[in-house]
Amino acid sequence: MTKPITADLIEKFIAIVGVKNIAQKEDDIEPYVTETRGIYFGKTLLVLKPANTQEVSQILKLANDNEIGVVPLSGRTGHVGGGVPNADGTEIVISIERMNNIREVDMLGNTMSVDAGVVLQTIQEEADKNDRLFPLSLGAQGSCLIGGNISTNAGGTGVLAYGNTRELVMGLEVVLASGEIWNGLRKLKKDNTGYDLRDLFVGAEGTLGIVTGAVLKLFPKPKGREVAFCGVETPEQALKLLNTAQGIAGKSLTGFEIMPLMGLQFVLRNISESRDPLSSTYPWYVLVEISSGRSAEDANAIFLEIMEAAFEAGELSDAAIAQNEKQQLDFWALREDMSESQKPEGGSIKHDISVPVHLMPNFLKRADEVLKREIPDARICGFGHMGDGNIHYNITQPVSDDIEATKKIFMAQREHINDLIHALVVEMNGSISAEHGIGVMKRDLMARTKQPVELEMMRSIKKALDPKGIMNPGKVL
Ligand SMILES: Cc1cc2nc3c(=O)[nH]c(=O)nc-3n(C[C@H](O)[C@H](O)[C@H](O)COP(=O)(O)OP(=O)(O)OC[C@H]3O[C@@H](n4cnc5c(N)ncnc54)[C@H](O)[C@@H]3O)c2cc1C
């Protein structure tokens, strides 16, 4: 149990960062105690904005000595309440937003070393300026910070070819709960010297220490790109298409996203200037992206080979091929706007789950059966990263003249529906959180669905690194 903060301690914390670099008034604090989705709200008496690793170290030492709970915060775009302090106001928030220097771009080693508070998009742009690619890409990239991405092991649309954030991080600098600084800023591809400490902090959601710096991997910038929006009859057909595309393109397959007709209809209805690239409708759609490090011609040749093989094998019903960069972006927008387009339709019950890729069609079929049994007229919109086995299985409320009244009845079934869908995921050896993490939202669910031995190992690690339990109390475990 952590302790409440005293006025004397508040002064000591402020002295570390300077009075200009805090938030203490209610209005100034307000943005720091909720995530951008506005589902979770907390309280705090103090937000600290350290300038560098040394200041973070001093803050944590003081907090640890006095058993004060701390909540690390980056861009606040998390979805699971992980960056929100408790409702008692006893924890302090440490925002790393001022730690935003790019420390080095190593062109020969293909790495970029950064402070943890750099905005993801700034990292992408810096890589681009240096004729390189940093492939982590997600809807919140203009505001999330790399420290937050690392701490949630963020996914996004680049995972298929480049992996999760975990695979993009070579080294880390972390301030431990005690205030000690671990300099693990290594650039080694091979390092078999015992336990992998770096991987412990990736995805730890601020419960083990504060990430203050990182060495990131850079990749060659693609020289050619092709994007197609394809119509398919079933998820089974999409899975076959995925296999064909992977067989021909290998690592050049950089996107494979699935969407149902319902999702496309939401986008066309609710997102201005969106347009269906195909002239007929299909039950399912797949967005395929090919990137070539060699040339535009190479990308095109790979792409045509896939299209030819897929049409011949009956894995494709229709396809529109983007003719220029603007069209490529327009096709991607149909997928990226899917979540936003659900909002005007009323309440949604959402699941961020994964199952083994080959079981994806089976999951979608069985989940739909469950849903139709429980809420026959619910509108099902399961879309996402099919190539990663990760679906955002979202369910929107039934059509109604009284949206608010129907929303109330529909959302009251959320817990029950969540239980049914997550039970199915567990039965299929899947994950109840594919991308967004645990935070507070899925803490109890994780405790119910992980093996006791796994939870025990996690608790032991937490206890070893944070014996007083000051790091992001109540999150994850
Ligand atoms: C429009 C939109 C689209 C999104 N799309 C995706 C997607 O495709 N894939 C995906 O994975 N996620 C997605 N997300 C979720 C979110 O963007 C990611 O989880 C992101 O990685 C969070 O980064 P952040 O900087 O906002 O972190 P925050 O929300 O500030 O923090 C997230 C967690 O990390 C901890 N933390 C933050 N900084 C540190 C640090 N320096 N050291 C230790 N712990 C820290 C916090 O305590 C909290 O638990 C999306 C969110 C939005 C709003």
The ligand as an SDF file (V2000), in Angstrom:
LIG
                    3D

 53 58  0  0  0  0  0  0  0  0999 V2000
   -7.0750    6.6450  -32.5940 C   0  0  0  0  0  0  0  0  0  0  0  0
   -6.2700    5.6020  -31.8680 C   0  0  0  0  0  0  0  0  0  0  0  0
   -5.7760    4.5090  -32.5530 C   0  0  0  0  0  0  0  0  0  0  0  0
   -5.0280    3.5300  -31.8910 C   0  0  0  0  0  0  0  0  0  0  0  0
   -4.5490    2.4760  -32.6080 N   0  0  0  0  0  0  0  0  0  0  0  0
   -3.7860    1.5590  -31.9840 C   0  0  0  0  0  0  0  0  0  0  0  0
   -3.2380    0.4640  -32.7360 C   0  0  0  0  0  0  0  0  0  0  0  0
   -3.4740    0.3160  -33.9230 O   0  0  0  0  0  0  0  0  0  0  0  0
   -2.4480   -0.4130  -32.0690 N   0  0  0  0  0  0  0  0  0  0  0  0
   -2.1710   -0.2730  -30.7270 C   0  0  0  0  0  0  0  0  0  0  0  0
   -1.4390   -1.0990  -30.1870 O   0  0  0  0  0  0  0  0  0  0  0  0
   -2.7010    0.7300  -30.0100 N   0  0  0  0  0  0  0  0  0  0  0  0
   -3.4990    1.6480  -30.5960 C   0  0  0  0  0  0  0  0  0  0  0  0
   -4.0280    2.6710  -29.8700 N   0  0  0  0  0  0  0  0  0  0  0  0
   -3.7950    2.7440  -28.4110 C   0  0  0  0  0  0  0  0  0  0  0  0
   -2.6120    3.6730  -28.0090 C   0  0  0  0  0  0  0  0  0  0  0  0
   -2.3640    4.6280  -28.9820 O   0  0  0  0  0  0  0  0  0  0  0  0
   -1.3610    2.8910  -27.7730 C   0  0  0  0  0  0  0  0  0  0  0  0
   -1.5730    2.0500  -26.6770 O   0  0  0  0  0  0  0  0  0  0  0  0
   -0.1050    3.7650  -27.5090 C   0  0  0  0  0  0  0  0  0  0  0  0
    1.0220    2.9190  -27.5680 O   0  0  0  0  0  0  0  0  0  0  0  0
   -0.1260    4.4800  -26.1860 C   0  0  0  0  0  0  0  0  0  0  0  0
    0.8980    5.4580  -26.1780 O   0  0  0  0  0  0  0  0  0  0  0  0
    0.7660    6.7870  -25.3200 P   0  0  0  0  0  0  0  0  0  0  0  0
    1.9990    7.5820  -25.5680 O   0  0  0  0  0  0  0  0  0  0  0  0
   -0.4960    7.4780  -25.5700 O   0  0  0  0  0  0  0  0  0  0  0  0
    0.8000    6.1790  -23.8520 O   0  0  0  0  0  0  0  0  0  0  0  0
   -0.1010    6.5050  -22.5790 P   0  0  0  0  0  0  0  0  0  0  0  0
   -1.5320    6.3110  -22.9160 O   0  0  0  0  0  0  0  0  0  0  0  0
    0.2760    7.8200  -22.0060 O   0  0  0  0  0  0  0  0  0  0  0  0
    0.3770    5.3660  -21.5780 O   0  0  0  0  0  0  0  0  0  0  0  0
    0.0900    4.0280  -21.8410 C   0  0  0  0  0  0  0  0  0  0  0  0
    0.5980    3.1380  -20.6890 C   0  0  0  0  0  0  0  0  0  0  0  0
    2.0230    3.1670  -20.6390 O   0  0  0  0  0  0  0  0  0  0  0  0
    2.4870    3.6860  -19.3850 C   0  0  0  0  0  0  0  0  0  0  0  0
    3.6040    4.5740  -19.7300 N   0  0  0  0  0  0  0  0  0  0  0  0
    3.5640    5.6750  -20.5070 C   0  0  0  0  0  0  0  0  0  0  0  0
    4.7880    6.1840  -20.6520 N   0  0  0  0  0  0  0  0  0  0  0  0
    5.6340    5.3980  -19.9380 C   0  0  0  0  0  0  0  0  0  0  0  0
    7.0390    5.4030  -19.6980 C   0  0  0  0  0  0  0  0  0  0  0  0
    7.8200    6.3240  -20.2230 N   0  0  0  0  0  0  0  0  0  0  0  0
    7.5460    4.4380  -18.9130 N   0  0  0  0  0  0  0  0  0  0  0  0
    6.7710    3.4750  -18.3620 C   0  0  0  0  0  0  0  0  0  0  0  0
    5.4370    3.4330  -18.5580 N   0  0  0  0  0  0  0  0  0  0  0  0
    4.8790    4.3710  -19.3340 C   0  0  0  0  0  0  0  0  0  0  0  0
    1.3020    4.4100  -18.7780 C   0  0  0  0  0  0  0  0  0  0  0  0
    1.3650    4.4080  -17.3800 O   0  0  0  0  0  0  0  0  0  0  0  0
    0.1510    3.5810  -19.3050 C   0  0  0  0  0  0  0  0  0  0  0  0
   -0.0150    2.4380  -18.5140 O   0  0  0  0  0  0  0  0  0  0  0  0
   -4.7870    3.6580  -30.5050 C   0  0  0  0  0  0  0  0  0  0  0  0
   -5.2910    4.7580  -29.8090 C   0  0  0  0  0  0  0  0  0  0  0  0
   -6.0240    5.7210  -30.4670 C   0  0  0  0  0  0  0  0  0  0  0  0
   -6.5360    6.9040  -29.6790 C   0  0  0  0  0  0  0  0  0  0  0  0
  1  2  1  0
  2  3  1  0
  2 52  2  0
  3  4  2  0
  4  5  1  0
  4 50  1  0
  5  6  2  0
  6  7  1  0
  6 13  1  0
  7  8  2  0
  7  9  1  0
  9 10  1  0
 10 11  2  0
 10 12  1  0
 12 13  2  0
 13 14  1  0
 14 15  1  0
 14 50  1  0
 15 16  1  0
 16 17  1  0
 16 18  1  0
 18 19  1  0
 18 20  1  0
 20 21  1  0
 20 22  1  0
 22 23  1  0
 23 24  1  0
 24 25  2  0
 24 26  1  0
 24 27  1  0
 27 28  1  0
 28 29  2  0
 28 30  1  0
 28 31  1  0
 31 32  1  0
 32 33  1  0
 33 34  1  0
 33 48  1  0
 34 35  1  0
 35 36  1  0
 35 46  1  0
 36 37  1  0
 36 45  1  0
 37 38  2  0
 38 39  1  0
 39 40  1  0
 39 45  2  0
 40 41  1  0
 40 42  2  0
 42 43  1  0
 43 44  2  0
 44 45  1  0
 46 47  1  0
 46 48  1  0
 48 49  1  0
 50 51  2  0
 51 52  1  0
 52 53  1  0
M  END
$$$$
